[in-house]
Amino acid sequence: MSTLGERLKYARETKGYLQSELARRIGVKSSGVISNWENDLNKPDAEKIVKLCDALDISVSFLLDYYGKSAFELHPLERDFIAKYRALDPYGQETVTMILDRESTRVQQLAELHGRPAAVIDFAERKTTHMCSYSYMHRIASAGVGFYFDDIPTDTIRAPYCEHADFIIGVSGDSMEPTYSDGDLVYVQKQQVIGVGEVGIFVVDGECFIKEAGEDTLISHNKRYAPIPGGEHINCVGKVLGKVPE
């Protein structure tokens, strides 16, 4: 909507007004006046701009496409969202807030991952004696046949400290060899999005896998295993940070 006329037409149609009805509401003689404005044949004067904004429940900033130094002028669609949010009960508002927080985190993670090179970190090369307790999810990160993520056995395990690691999970199967082998333990950072080329823990139709993220597939490092096609049935649990030392 690059012109005043286009923004005026959008706001009018959003309110569900005919040109004739809008003309009546702001006190102009005919719908032809509104049509001329919407087609950018001429423009309303300052007085009519104020009346248009009052009738259409929009801001002058939106109509003129000028926001000055303010970053919080609302688009009409955003005003509609706010009105719907206010009409919700506390449970509904809590649900919307939870989804908004989740999506904000996802977008932030995507921004942070943009341009970041993928790497596999081998923590066995680090010499450290600083130990930490982690949630341990046993051998259910499948590298062969999947296990059901809902049936995760939770335990704790002591392991060398790994920055950003949220839990440790065990690898089962050989489809990620030679990078990760059956019986390996790996550190995982919880996040809903990882970059292409990074290894993560994924839930696919209720089953849990350790795989490399491709453009639109999940990739096994063992070439004997076919890629898993991407889709809405795949959820990322977290990014694999590296192996837990023996």
Buried (B, 14 or more C-beta within 10 A) or exposed (E): EEEBBBBBBBBBEBBEBEBEBBBBBBEBEEBEBBBBBBEEEEBBEEEBBBBBBEBBEBBEBBBEEEEEEEEEBBBBEEBEEEEEEEEEEEEEEEEBEEEEEEEEEBEEBEEEBEEEEBEBEEBEEEEEEEEEEBBBBBBBBBBBEBBEBEEBEEEEBEBBBBEEBBBBBBBBBBBBBEBBBBEBBBBBBEBBBBBEBBBBBBBBEEBBBBBBBBEEBBBBBBEEBEEBEBEEEBBBBBBBBBBBBE
